[in-house]
Amino acid sequence: MSASEYLVRDLRRTREIFGLTQEAWGERIHFSAKHVGAVERGERPPLPDYLGAVDRAFGTTFMEFYRMFVKGELVPVWYRPFIEHEGRASLLRVYHPLLVPGMLQTEAYARAVLTGYRFQTDSLDGMLAARLGRQEILHRRPDPCQLVAVVDEGALHRRVGDANVMRDQLKALVTACEQPHIRVQVVPSDAGAYVGMDGALAIATVDGRLVGFLEGHLEGRLVESPDATTDLEGAWEAIRAYALSSEQSLELITRTAEKWT
């Protein structure tokens, strides 16, 4: 039995120990009975927002189990070292030329992305849970991770899912930026050729040092040596120099969201 399967079983067992129906359980954690049932049948992954709600309502430690045992099994082996660094980061700088970065994806947008990658249906929910679970660091208390995300304007216009998915995703970006520790900037389409066209990258600041990650078609590459991370940071700053200011970026995102009707 995998850790994720054990987690689902233990959630159901805990509800039964408390003597609650799925409807009553859902009322306590502010999720619908339909959602509760889907989680317990393994049709919907138990994401951090669900697990956190259960822990707050019943004094359980499901989020701790998720961090220790589930989170790692749901990501590729070659990505796990960076995920571990990312989970302890005080600052995360990310850039993507084609998509909204995973740290800011809605569930519907992330599902559409993973579906487009043609993953096996039976593994998609697990991968979705892993992707959305990484966003937990943005809600960490009392020290949420600082996030600066740069995205190419093309990602705002690239249809991922349907129009509703896109509109909700762009609105979610605007809402995220209401948090003081999150900033999003957009490289406008008239910027021309720039170094960011080489591909997505991420830089995590962990305990005062930098750890980078470069995405690839087959697998990504961890960047740890001081010289290499310095060069990667230089590339990041070069990309960001092409981006609009935070205020201009939010205006552009808001206007584009209104077009997705």
N, C-alpha and C positions, 0 to 999 in steps of 0.2 A: 504494500500500500504506500502510495506517495504521500508526501507531507500535505499537499493540497487536498488529497482525498481524505486524509485523517482530519484535517481542519473542518471540512464540510460535515463529516460524521460527528465530530465533537460539538459543533454548533447545534446540530439537531438533538444530540444527547442532552446538552445543557438546557435547551428549551424544554425538553420532556422532564428533566429533573425539577425545573421550576413549575411544572404542571401547567404550562401555558399552551394554548392553541397557537397556530400560526398567526391568526388574526390578533390575539392578545399580545403576542410577542412583537408583532409589527407595530402595534399601537405604542408599546413601551419604547421602541427605538425609532419611531417615526418613519417606518418604511411600510409599504403596503404588504398585505398578506400574500399577494401574487409574487412580489419580490422575494419574500421570505421563502415561499415554496420553491421558486426557481433556484435559489441558492441551495436549498436542502436537497433538491433533486440533481444538483450538479449541472443545471442548465445555464446558470449564471454564476460567474466567479464572485466569491466574497471579497469585495474590494475594501481598501482601508477605511473609506467613509462608513461602510456597513459595520466592519469589525470595531471601529472606534466607537460607534453608537452603542454596540452591544456591551463593550467594556465599560462605558460610562453608565449605562443603565443597570448593569448587573455586577459590576466590580470584577469582571473577568480579565484575562490577560491574552486575549486572542491576537491583538496587534503585536505583542512581544513574540508570540509563536510565529506569526507571519514573517516578521523581520528576520528571525533566526533560522527558520527552516523552509518556508515557502518561497520567499522572494528569490533566493538563489537558484532554486530548481527550475524556475520558469524563464530563465534567460540563458542564452548560449554560453558555453564554457568560456569562450574567448572574451566575452563581454563582462563576465563576473568580476574580474579585478577592478575594472573602472567603476562598476556599480557599487562596489564596497567603498571606494574612495568618494564617489558621489554622495553616498549616504552620510558621510561625515563632513561634507564640504560646508564651509562658511560662505563661500561665493562660488557661483557657477555661471560661466559665460558660454553661451551656446550660439551656434549659427547654422542655419539650414537654407540652401538655395532653392529648394523645391517644395518643402512642406512646412507646416507649422511645427515647431520643435515639440518633441514628445512630452516635455515637461509642462506644456501648456495645452495639450490636446484634450478635447472633450471625449467622453466615452464613445459617442457616435462617430466622431471623426477618426479616432484611433481604430475603431472596429473596421471602418471603411478602408483605412490604410492597410491594415493587416489582411483584410479580405483581398485587396488588390494585389498583395504579395503572394497570394495563392497558397497560404499555409494550409495544412490539413485541418479540417473542421474540428476534429477532436482536440487539437492543440491550440486553437485560436483563442478560446476563452482564457486559457492559462496565460498565454502571451499578452492578452489584453490586461489581465489582472496585474501582471508584472510591470507593464508599461505605465499603467495608471498608478500603481503602487509606489512608483518612484517619485511621484509628485508629493508624497507625504512630507518630504524634507521642506517643502514650501510652507507647510502648516505646522511645523515643529514649534513647540513652545518650551521655553520662552525665547529661543533663538532661531527663528526660521532662516533657512538659507537665502542669501541674497541672490537674485537671478537677473541677469541681463541677457536678453535674447535678441538676436538680430536675424531678420528673415528677409528674403528677397520678395519684392512686390508680386512676382509671379505666383508665389504660393497663395496669395490672397484671391487670385483669379482662377487658380487651378481647381476644377471641380473634384472634390473628394466626397463620395457619397452623393446626396442630392442637394438641391438648393437650400433646403431647411437645415441640413447638416452644416453647410458652409456658413449660412447666416448665424446660426447658433455658435459656431466656432469663433467667428470674428467678434461677435458680441462678448463671448467669454474672454477673449484677449483684452478687450477694453475693460471688462470688469476686473480681470486679474491685475491690471495696471493701477487700479484704485488702491492696491496694497502698496505700502511704502517701500517694501523690499523687492518689488518686481518692476522691471522696466523692459519695454519692447520697442525696438527701433526697426524701421523698414528701409531697405535699400531700394530707391525708386527705379522703375523700369528704364528711365532715361539716363541712368548712371553709366550705361555703356559697359564695356568689358572691365572686370575687376578681379582681384585675386580670389574672391570667394567663389568664383565659378568652378574652382577646382574640387569643391565638395564640402560636406558638412564637417563641423568640428565642435569640440567641447573642451573647456578648460575648467578644472575644479581646483579651488584653493583649499587645501587640507592641511591643517596645523602649520600654516605659514609657508607651505611649499606648493608648487604647481604640478598637477597631473593632467595630461591631455589625452584626447581620444580622437582618432580620425576614422570616419566610416568608410567601408569598402563594400564591393559587391558580394564577396564571399565571406569575409570577416573583417572586423575593424583592427586598428592598431593602437595599443597603449603607448603613450609617450611620457617617459619619466625622467630622462636625463636632463640636467639643468640647461645644457646648451640647446637641446631640442625643444624644451618647453619655452625657453626664451624666444626661439625662432617662431614657435607656434603663437606665442603671445603677440609677437610683432605682426604676424599674419592677421590675427584677430583685430588688432588696432587698425590695420590697413583696410580691412573690410568695414569696420565701424566708421571710418572716415568718410565712406560713401553714403552712409545712412542718414536719413532725416533725423531731426531732433525728436525727442520723445513726444512732445506736443504735436508736432507735424505728423508723426507716425500715427498717433491715435486718431487724428482727424482723417487721415487717409484710410485707416482700418474701418472707421465708423462709416465713411462715405461708401466704401466698398461693400460693407455688410448690408447697406440699404439696397444695393443693386441685386443682391441674392434673394429674389422674391419668386 
